[in-house]
Amino acid sequence: MPRFTQGELEVMRILWTRGELKPAEIHAQFPRKITNPSLRSYLMILLDKGHVVRRRVGKAYYYRAKTRRESTFRSMLRDLARVCCDGSVENLLCQLIRTEKLSEADLLALKRLSDEVQRPNAPLEEEKEP
């Protein structure tokens, strides 16, 4: 998957959140000041890369994200692990846990998630027989 520039990612976030929009609607949601030609340039680049699709309604074009947010997230995480943690997702997770200020509840939730992943077919606590 091609990487996004910061501006392309800002456009994608708007489309992922808001759905199909006209350029003026994207412009109104943009998180920083941007010129109309710059926004249209981002849209054309994203269209050429295959990350967005557009349809014409009258004289207006409506743009919609084609690339899914989840696949972009996974790809960016893999890149981050490769570049910063020698490809180790475990090192990336450990670094996040060490550096972020997680509450005890957050840590317990991570522990439960870890336990669920290790025992994918185990019944939930509520489902166990007494």
C-alpha positions in Angstrom: 0.0 0.0 0.0 1.4 3.4 -0.9 2.1 5.7 2.1 0.1 8.8 2.6 1.5 12.3 3.0 0.2 14.2 6.0 -2.3 16.2 3.8 -3.5 13.0 2.1 -4.1 11.4 5.4 -6.0 14.4 6.6 -8.3 14.1 3.6 -8.7 10.4 4.2 -9.6 10.9 7.9 -12.4 13.2 6.9 -13.7 10.8 4.3 -13.5 7.8 6.7 -15.4 9.8 9.3 -18.0 11.7 7.2 -18.5 9.4 4.2 -19.0 10.7 0.7 -18.5 14.5 0.3 -18.0 17.2 -2.2 -14.7 19.1 -2.1 -16.3 22.1 -0.5 -17.6 19.9 2.3 -14.1 18.4 2.8 -12.7 21.9 2.8 -15.1 22.9 5.6 -14.0 20.0 7.7 -10.2 20.3 7.1 -8.3 20.6 10.3 -6.1 23.5 9.2 -6.2 26.3 6.7 -5.8 25.0 3.1 -6.3 26.5 -0.3 -8.9 25.1 -2.6 -6.2 24.2 -5.3 -4.2 22.3 -2.6 -7.2 20.3 -1.5 -8.1 19.5 -5.1 -4.5 18.4 -5.7 -4.7 16.0 -2.7 -8.0 14.6 -4.0 -6.5 14.0 -7.5 -3.4 12.3 -6.1 -5.6 10.1 -3.9 -7.8 9.3 -6.9 -4.7 8.4 -9.0 -3.4 6.2 -6.2 -6.7 4.4 -6.0 -7.4 5.4 -2.4 -10.6 7.4 -3.2 -13.3 7.1 -5.8 -15.6 9.8 -7.1 -18.9 10.0 -8.8 -20.5 12.9 -10.7 -23.8 14.3 -9.7 -24.8 17.1 -12.1 -21.7 19.4 -12.2 -20.4 18.3 -8.8 -18.1 15.4 -7.9 -18.5 13.4 -4.7 -15.5 11.7 -3.2 -15.5 8.6 -1.1 -12.7 6.6 0.6 -11.9 3.3 -1.2 -9.0 2.3 1.0 -10.3 1.2 4.4 -9.1 2.8 7.6 -8.3 -0.5 9.2 -6.0 -1.6 6.4 -4.2 1.8 6.5 -3.8 1.4 10.3 -2.4 -2.1 10.0 0.1 -1.0 7.3 1.2 2.1 9.3 1.7 -0.1 12.4 3.8 -2.5 10.5 5.9 0.3 9.1 6.3 1.8 12.6 7.4 -1.6 14.0 9.8 -2.1 11.1 11.4 1.4 11.3 11.5 1.9 15.1 11.5 -1.5 16.6 13.5 -3.7 14.2 10.2 -5.2 12.9 9.1 -6.4 16.4 5.5 -5.8 17.2 6.2 -7.0 20.7 8.8 -4.3 21.1 6.4 -1.7 19.8 3.7 -2.8 22.3 6.1 -2.9 25.2 7.4 0.6 24.3 3.9 1.9 24.1 3.0 0.4 27.5 6.2 1.8 29.1 5.9 5.3 27.7 2.1 6.0 27.8 0.4 6.8 31.1 -2.0 3.8 31.3 -4.4 3.5 34.2 -4.7 0.3 36.1 -8.0 -0.3 34.4 -6.3 0.1 31.0 -3.6 -2.4 32.0 -6.2 -4.9 33.2 -8.1 -4.6 29.9 -4.8 -5.3 28.1 -4.3 -8.4 30.3 -7.8 -9.6 29.5 -7.3 -9.1 25.8 -4.0 -11.0 26.0 -5.7 -13.8 27.8 -8.5 -14.0 25.2 -6.0 -14.1 22.3 -4.1 -16.9 24.0 -7.3 -18.9 24.6 -9.5 -18.0 21.6 -11.9 -21.0 22.1 -12.1 -20.8 25.9 -15.6 -19.9 27.2 -16.2 -16.5 28.7 -16.4 -16.2 32.5 -20.2 -15.8 32.4 -20.6 -18.9 30.2 -18.7 -21.3 32.5 -20.7 -23.9 34.5 -20.8 -23.4 38.3 
